[in-house]
């Protein structure tokens, strides 16, 4: 049967059914732009703009600079693996940025990965062909790539162990080359590579432990205020101090022997005390150390301006009350360490939060003043440190630090608050 045509709309009927006209391609239609098929060389030629560029079978993967939480988890994992591999030298742990390429259209940068010792000794990315372990830490921008695109690549390349770390959910997805679905681990990571006498074990509570933010210190102080006695006289006092800052641990110590360490320095600062009765109270301290950062390498050393400012909020208890000729106080709380100066220009985060414990010995000078001797230890983890190979850049180190502060000051009572009861008038 011949079709019937409607001249107004250009449509026609076939077997009594209207059929819309087919428009021919012309000037008013646009063809689809052919996608760019990227190669590893094209990715290497892209500008360094802070993004991470990878390519998997021609598909360009672009992710922005990772979150600080992402970096802390990656650093903790790398540190734990490095310690394990010192005792079980079956491989060497490395981290992004990297250049792992298994073909002209593949270039990936795992967050943390382990390669055989022989390949690592070549000091050439081109020689890295085997991943004993690969780990990716999820970020909002990388979830699809890590869980699908790169995971399929790692399976195709027979990467024996692939971990996808989800810090928000505090779990790890474990993949092997033959797995169709991941095993999910919520308690601990266990990895037993070929040739190792014992397995690598890492508790996820340790890997995903939260960083105590400064507002926790405020909450602790407020909580202590709520617990303080309501009776008696409160006493406010001020103690200007001078002293010495003694860092006990190097900030960085490379396998080559190169190291960065803060130098011993004089300090100036002050303490503000708030006593509740004769036995308990709160202290706030600020201390400034005009220190230097010493870089030692191959028998030579150099120093760079690197100042340290510390502050703390503490609760204290008087073992020997201040009314005695000699009194003794023990204290503890939360401290913050802030670094500045030429050595730390460009550091992503110059503040570290940790704990502080200390003691103060006082000698009464007449009816009002007291000579005070202070000793305290700031215990914290330094997040960043200069890279010995390139001191103008910074690495995540997550290094345990102990900084000793010794000081001498004069305690000056400022005013008394409240009245009646509790024997506070003796301060």
C-alpha positions as CSV (number, residue, x, y, z in Angstrom):
1,X,0.0,0.0,0.0
2,X,1.3,3.4,-0.9
3,X,1.7,5.8,2.1
4,X,-0.6,8.8,2.4
5,X,1.2,12.1,2.9
6,X,0.0,15.2,4.9
7,X,1.4,18.2,3.1
8,X,1.2,20.5,6.1
9,X,3.4,18.7,8.5
10,X,5.4,16.5,6.2
11,X,4.2,13.4,8.0
12,X,2.7,10.4,6.3
13,X,0.7,7.3,7.1
14,X,1.6,3.7,6.6
15,X,-1.1,1.2,7.2
16,X,-3.2,4.1,8.7
17,X,-0.5,5.0,11.3
18,X,1.1,8.5,11.2
19,X,4.9,8.4,10.8
20,X,6.9,11.6,11.7
21,X,9.3,12.8,9.0
22,X,13.0,12.0,9.2
23,X,15.1,15.2,9.1
24,X,18.2,15.0,7.0
25,X,21.5,16.2,8.5
26,X,22.1,19.8,7.4
27,X,23.5,23.1,8.6
28,X,20.9,23.2,11.4
29,X,22.2,20.0,13.0
30,X,25.5,19.4,14.8
31,X,27.5,16.2,14.9
32,X,28.8,14.8,18.2
33,X,32.3,15.9,19.0
34,X,34.6,12.9,19.0
35,X,36.1,12.2,22.5
36,X,39.8,12.7,23.1
37,X,41.5,9.3,23.6
38,X,44.3,10.2,26.1
39,X,47.7,8.6,26.3
40,X,50.2,8.4,29.2
41,X,52.4,10.9,27.4
42,X,49.6,13.4,27.0
43,X,48.9,13.1,30.8
44,X,52.5,13.7,31.6
45,X,52.5,16.8,29.5
46,X,49.5,18.4,31.3
47,X,50.3,21.4,33.5
48,X,50.9,21.0,37.2
49,X,47.8,22.9,38.5
50,X,47.3,21.0,41.8
51,X,45.0,18.4,40.3
52,X,45.8,14.7,40.0
53,X,45.7,13.4,36.4
54,X,45.5,9.7,35.5
55,X,44.4,7.8,32.4
56,X,42.9,4.3,32.2
57,X,42.5,2.8,28.7
58,X,42.3,6.3,27.2
59,X,39.8,7.8,29.8
60,X,41.2,10.8,31.6
61,X,40.6,10.8,35.4
62,X,40.9,14.1,37.1
63,X,40.7,14.6,40.9
64,X,41.4,17.8,42.9
65,X,43.9,18.1,45.7
66,X,42.8,15.6,48.5
67,X,41.3,16.6,51.8
68,X,43.6,16.8,54.8
69,X,41.7,13.8,56.3
70,X,42.5,11.8,53.2
71,X,46.2,12.7,53.6
72,X,46.3,11.8,57.3
73,X,44.8,8.3,56.6
74,X,47.3,7.8,53.7
75,X,50.2,8.8,55.9
76,X,49.2,6.5,58.7
77,X,48.9,3.6,56.4
78,X,52.2,4.3,54.7
79,X,54.0,4.7,58.1
80,X,52.6,1.4,59.4
81,X,53.6,-0.4,56.2
82,X,57.1,1.1,56.3
83,X,57.6,-0.2,59.8
84,X,56.3,-3.6,58.9
85,X,58.6,-3.8,55.8
86,X,61.6,-2.9,57.8
87,X,61.2,-6.3,59.6
88,X,59.8,-8.2,56.6
89,X,61.8,-6.7,53.7
90,X,59.7,-8.2,50.9
91,X,59.0,-4.8,49.3
92,X,59.1,-1.1,49.5
93,X,56.2,1.2,50.3
94,X,55.7,4.3,48.1
95,X,53.0,6.9,47.6
96,X,51.4,9.3,45.1
97,X,52.4,11.3,43.1
98,X,53.6,8.4,41.0
99,X,53.9,7.2,37.4
100,X,52.7,3.7,37.1
101,X,52.2,2.8,33.5
102,X,51.3,-0.5,32.0
103,X,50.8,0.7,28.4
104,X,50.5,3.8,26.2
105,X,47.0,4.5,27.4
106,X,47.5,3.8,31.1
107,X,49.0,5.9,33.9
108,X,47.8,5.7,37.5
109,X,48.9,7.1,40.9
110,X,47.8,4.9,43.8
111,X,47.6,6.7,47.1
112,X,49.8,4.1,48.8
113,X,51.4,1.0,47.2
114,X,54.1,-1.6,47.7
115,X,56.5,-2.8,45.0
116,X,59.2,-5.5,45.0
117,X,62.6,-4.4,46.3
118,X,64.3,-5.1,43.0
119,X,62.0,-2.8,41.0
120,X,62.3,-0.1,43.7
121,X,66.1,-0.2,43.5
122,X,66.1,0.9,39.9
123,X,64.8,4.4,40.9
124,X,62.9,4.5,37.7
125,X,59.1,4.6,37.3
126,X,59.5,2.8,34.0
127,X,60.8,-0.2,35.9
128,X,57.8,-0.4,38.3
129,X,55.6,-3.1,36.8
130,X,54.5,-5.1,39.8
131,X,52.2,-3.9,42.6
132,X,52.2,-6.3,45.6
133,X,49.6,-4.0,47.2
134,X,47.7,-1.0,46.1
135,X,45.5,1.2,48.4
136,X,43.2,4.1,47.5
137,X,41.6,6.4,50.1
138,X,38.1,7.5,49.0
139,X,37.3,11.1,48.5
140,X,34.0,12.5,47.1
141,X,35.6,13.2,43.8
142,X,37.4,9.8,43.4
143,X,34.8,7.3,44.5
144,X,33.8,6.2,41.0
145,X,37.3,6.0,39.8
146,X,38.6,4.0,42.9
147,X,35.7,1.6,43.1
148,X,35.2,0.9,39.4
149,X,37.7,2.3,36.8
150,X,40.9,1.8,38.7
151,X,39.7,-1.3,40.5
152,X,39.0,-3.1,37.2
153,X,42.5,-2.1,36.0
154,X,44.2,-3.4,39.1
155,X,42.3,-6.7,38.8
156,X,43.2,-7.0,35.1
157,X,46.9,-6.4,36.1
158,X,46.7,-9.1,38.8
159,X,47.4,-6.8,41.7
160,X,47.1,-9.4,44.4
161,X,45.7,-7.1,47.1
162,X,43.7,-3.9,46.5
163,X,42.3,-1.9,49.4
164,X,39.7,0.8,49.1
165,X,39.7,2.8,52.4
166,X,36.5,4.6,53.4
167,X,37.5,6.9,56.2
168,X,34.0,8.3,56.6
169,X,32.4,4.9,57.1
170,X,35.6,3.6,58.9
171,X,35.8,0.4,56.8
172,X,38.0,-1.1,54.1
173,X,36.9,-2.9,50.9
174,X,39.3,-5.7,50.0
175,X,39.7,-6.8,46.4
176,X,41.6,-9.7,44.8
177,X,42.0,-10.3,41.0
178,X,39.3,-12.9,40.9
179,X,36.8,-11.2,43.2
180,X,33.4,-10.1,41.8
181,X,32.5,-8.4,45.1
182,X,34.7,-7.0,47.8
183,X,35.2,-8.4,51.3
184,X,34.4,-5.6,53.8
185,X,36.6,-5.2,56.9
186,X,35.6,-3.1,59.9
187,X,38.1,-4.2,62.6
188,X,41.6,-4.7,61.2
189,X,43.7,-5.1,58.1
190,X,45.7,-8.3,57.6
191,X,48.1,-8.7,54.7
192,X,50.5,-11.6,54.4
193,X,52.7,-11.2,51.3
194,X,54.6,-14.0,49.8
195,X,58.0,-14.5,51.5
196,X,57.1,-12.7,54.8
197,X,57.4,-14.6,58.0
198,X,54.5,-12.8,59.7
199,X,51.5,-10.8,58.5
200,X,51.0,-7.1,58.5
201,X,48.2,-6.2,61.0
202,X,46.7,-2.8,61.4
203,X,43.7,-2.0,63.6
204,X,41.2,0.2,61.9
205,X,40.5,2.1,65.1
206,X,44.1,3.3,64.9
207,X,44.0,4.0,61.2
208,X,40.8,6.0,61.3
209,X,41.3,7.7,64.7
210,X,40.0,11.2,64.7
211,X,42.3,14.2,65.1
212,X,41.3,16.0,68.3
213,X,40.2,19.5,67.1
214,X,40.9,22.6,69.2
215,X,37.2,23.0,70.2
216,X,37.6,19.8,72.3
217,X,40.0,21.7,74.6
218,X,37.4,24.4,75.1
219,X,34.8,21.7,76.0
220,X,37.2,20.1,78.5
221,X,37.8,23.5,80.2
222,X,34.1,24.2,80.4
223,X,33.5,20.8,81.8
224,X,36.1,21.3,84.5
225,X,34.5,24.7,85.4
226,X,31.2,22.9,85.9
227,X,32.9,20.4,88.3
228,X,34.7,23.0,90.4
229,X,33.5,23.7,93.9
230,X,30.9,26.5,94.2
231,X,32.1,27.7,97.6
232,X,35.2,29.6,98.6
233,X,37.2,32.5,97.1
234,X,38.5,32.2,93.5
235,X,41.9,33.8,92.9
236,X,43.2,35.1,89.6
237,X,47.0,35.2,89.2
238,X,49.6,36.1,86.5
239,X,53.1,34.7,86.1
240,X,55.4,36.2,83.4
241,X,58.0,33.6,82.5
242,X,61.3,33.1,80.7
243,X,62.9,29.7,80.0
244,X,64.2,27.3,77.5
245,X,62.6,25.1,74.8
246,X,64.1,21.7,74.4
247,X,62.8,19.5,71.4
248,X,63.8,15.9,72.2
249,X,63.0,14.3,68.8
250,X,64.1,15.1,65.3
251,X,61.3,16.3,63.0
252,X,62.6,14.2,60.1
253,X,65.2,11.5,59.9
254,X,65.7,10.0,56.5
255,X,67.2,6.6,55.7
256,X,70.2,8.5,54.1
257,X,70.9,10.1,57.5
258,X,69.6,13.5,56.5
259,X,67.5,15.1,59.3
260,X,65.6,18.2,60.3
261,X,65.5,19.1,64.0
262,X,64.3,22.2,65.9
263,X,67.1,23.8,67.9
264,X,67.1,24.5,71.6
265,X,65.9,28.1,72.2
266,X,65.2,30.6,75.0
267,X,61.5,31.3,75.6
268,X,59.3,34.1,76.8
269,X,55.7,33.8,77.9
270,X,53.2,33.9,80.6
271,X,50.6,31.9,82.6
272,X,47.2,33.0,83.8
273,X,45.9,30.9,86.7
274,X,42.4,30.7,88.1
275,X,42.3,29.0,91.6
276,X,39.1,27.5,93.1
277,X,39.9,27.2,96.8
278,X,43.3,25.9,97.8
279,X,43.6,22.7,95.8
280,X,42.3,22.9,92.2
281,X,42.1,25.4,89.4
282,X,42.7,26.1,85.7
283,X,45.7,27.5,83.8
284,X,46.2,29.0,80.4
285,X,49.7,29.4,79.0
286,X,51.4,31.0,76.0
287,X,55.1,30.6,75.3
288,X,57.1,31.9,72.3
289,X,60.5,30.3,71.2
290,X,62.5,32.1,68.5
291,X,64.1,28.8,67.4
292,X,65.8,27.6,64.2
293,X,65.4,24.5,62.2
294,X,68.7,22.6,61.6
295,X,69.2,20.6,58.5
296,X,72.0,18.0,58.8
297,X,73.4,16.1,55.8
298,X,76.7,14.4,55.0
299,X,78.6,15.9,57.9
300,X,77.4,19.5,57.3
301,X,74.5,21.4,58.6
302,X,72.6,24.7,58.1
303,X,69.9,26.5,60.0
304,X,66.8,28.4,59.0
305,X,64.5,30.7,61.0
306,X,61.8,28.5,62.5
307,X,59.8,29.9,65.4
308,X,57.5,27.9,67.7
309,X,54.5,29.3,69.6
310,X,52.8,27.1,72.1
311,X,49.6,27.5,74.0
312,X,47.7,25.3,76.4
313,X,44.6,25.0,78.6
314,X,45.0,22.8,81.7
315,X,43.5,21.7,85.0
316,X,45.8,21.5,88.0
317,X,45.8,20.2,91.5
318,X,48.0,21.5,94.3
319,X,49.7,18.7,96.1
320,X,51.2,21.2,98.5
321,X,48.9,24.2,98.9
322,X,50.0,27.7,97.9
323,X,49.6,28.9,101.5
324,X,52.8,26.9,102.3
325,X,56.3,28.4,102.0
326,X,57.0,25.8,99.4
327,X,54.1,24.5,97.2
328,X,53.9,21.9,94.4
329,X,51.4,21.7,91.6
330,X,50.7,19.0,89.0
331,X,48.8,19.9,85.8
332,X,47.6,18.5,82.5
333,X,45.5,19.4,79.6
334,X,45.4,20.2,75.8
335,X,48.2,22.1,74.0
336,X,48.6,23.5,70.6
337,X,52.0,23.9,68.8
338,X,52.2,26.5,66.0
339,X,55.3,26.9,63.7
340,X,56.3,29.9,61.7
341,X,59.3,31.5,60.0
342,X,61.2,31.0,56.8
343,X,61.5,27.2,57.3
344,X,57.8,26.7,57.3
345,X,56.7,29.0,54.5
346,X,54.2,27.2,52.3
347,X,53.4,24.4,54.9
348,X,49.8,23.3,54.4
349,X,49.0,23.3,58.1
350,X,51.4,24.9,60.7
351,X,49.4,23.9,63.8
352,X,49.4,20.6,65.7
353,X,47.2,19.7,68.7
354,X,48.2,17.3,71.5
355,X,48.5,16.8,75.2
356,X,50.6,18.5,77.8
357,X,51.6,17.5,81.3
358,X,53.6,19.5,83.8
359,X,54.6,20.5,87.3
360,X,55.2,23.8,89.1
361,X,57.3,24.3,92.2
362,X,56.8,27.5,94.1
363,X,58.7,29.4,96.7
364,X,57.0,32.2,98.6
365,X,58.7,35.6,98.5
366,X,57.2,37.6,101.2
367,X,53.4,37.9,101.6
368,X,52.4,38.3,98.0
369,X,55.0,37.2,95.4
370,X,56.2,33.7,94.6
371,X,59.1,32.4,92.6
372,X,57.8,29.7,90.2
373,X,59.8,26.9,88.5
374,X,57.9,25.2,85.6
375,X,58.6,22.0,83.8
376,X,56.2,20.6,81.1
377,X,56.1,18.2,78.2
378,X,54.1,18.9,75.0
379,X,53.2,15.5,73.5
380,X,51.8,15.6,70.0
381,X,52.1,14.4,66.4
382,X,53.7,16.8,63.8
383,X,51.6,16.5,60.6
384,X,54.1,18.1,58.1
385,X,57.8,18.4,57.8
386,X,60.2,19.6,55.1
387,X,61.2,17.0,52.5
388,X,65.0,16.4,52.9
389,X,65.3,16.0,49.1
390,X,63.5,19.3,48.5
391,X,63.3,21.5,51.6
392,X,60.9,23.9,49.9
393,X,58.2,21.2,49.8
394,X,56.5,19.4,52.7
395,X,55.7,15.7,53.4
396,X,53.1,14.3,55.7
397,X,55.1,12.7,58.5
398,X,52.6,12.2,61.4
399,X,55.7,12.1,63.7
400,X,55.4,11.7,67.4
401,X,57.1,14.6,69.2
402,X,58.0,15.5,72.8
403,X,58.9,19.1,73.4
404,X,60.2,20.0,76.9
405,X,59.6,23.5,78.3
406,X,61.5,24.7,81.4
407,X,60.7,28.1,82.8
408,X,61.1,30.4,85.7
409,X,58.6,33.1,86.6
410,X,57.2,35.4,89.3
411,X,53.7,34.6,90.4
412,X,51.6,37.8,91.0
413,X,48.1,37.6,92.5
414,X,45.7,39.9,90.6
415,X,42.4,39.7,92.4
416,X,40.0,37.6,94.4
417,X,36.5,36.7,93.3
418,X,33.7,35.7,95.6
419,X,33.8,35.5,99.3
420,X,33.2,33.5,102.4
421,X,34.2,30.0,103.2
422,X,36.7,27.7,101.8
423,X,39.8,29.4,103.2
424,X,40.5,31.2,99.9
425,X,41.7,34.4,101.5
426,X,45.1,32.9,102.2
427,X,46.1,33.2,98.5
